[in-house]
Amino acid sequence: MNVCICRFIEDESVIFPASHCPECKKNLRWFDNVPIISFLLLGGKCRYCLGRISLQYPAVEFLTGIIFWYIYVKWGFSRELFMYVFLTSMLLVIGFIDARTTLIPDIITVPGIITGLVLNLVFAFIDKSFLNFFDAFLGMVLGLGVFGFIVFASRGGMGIGDIKLAGLIGVFLGLKNAFLTVLLSFIIGGFIGIILLVFKIKKRRDEIPFGPYLATASVISIFWGETIYRWWLG
């Protein structure tokens, strides 16, 4: 995940060269790449040049481990495990890239949307039921439509990348949870946006990336969507 985040930002290959320190360019050994543990043992510094290692690395490693573990606990070895691990992997990478650059890479969202449609179509043939495929298709349309309207109405106040990200989320979550994700993303984004303005971390005209809020809302919908709906309707 960290390789994808850092190298997509720099427009570099995620395969070559091998993992290396961004400061001294020294190739890292396997024992310097053990998630979280290596960061702690090295004291957050490169073994060779003592340059500081970004906190992004242990943060991404921790979040990935927790999310994957909870998906397995909730669904076990199942179709949902495969679909949600695939989706949350993309969301982690997109969320951190958008937070750092305010850009959402098409190299993730566009193939992700296509893959999501194909997977749902394959599962529809396996189950001999196309209800889930149509649900995924409607979820994609909802995400694309809502954010497409916002981009058009705001005249660029939100980016095209957010439209594709919302479509990607809709394909994997379906109509109901896509709607919940959109709603939660605006609640979370509005709340954090107010905090950033109050403490003068951001100004009113500053760009605030929306991808992390969509990603966070998606994870909430995956794990607790049904619980939220029951509470809401009750």
Salt bridges, closest charged atoms under 4 A:
ASP32 OD1 - ARG47 NH2 2.78
ASP106 OD1 - LYS164 NZ 3.00
ASP127 OD2 - ARG79 NH1 2.68
GLU226 OE2 - LYS176 NZ 3.12
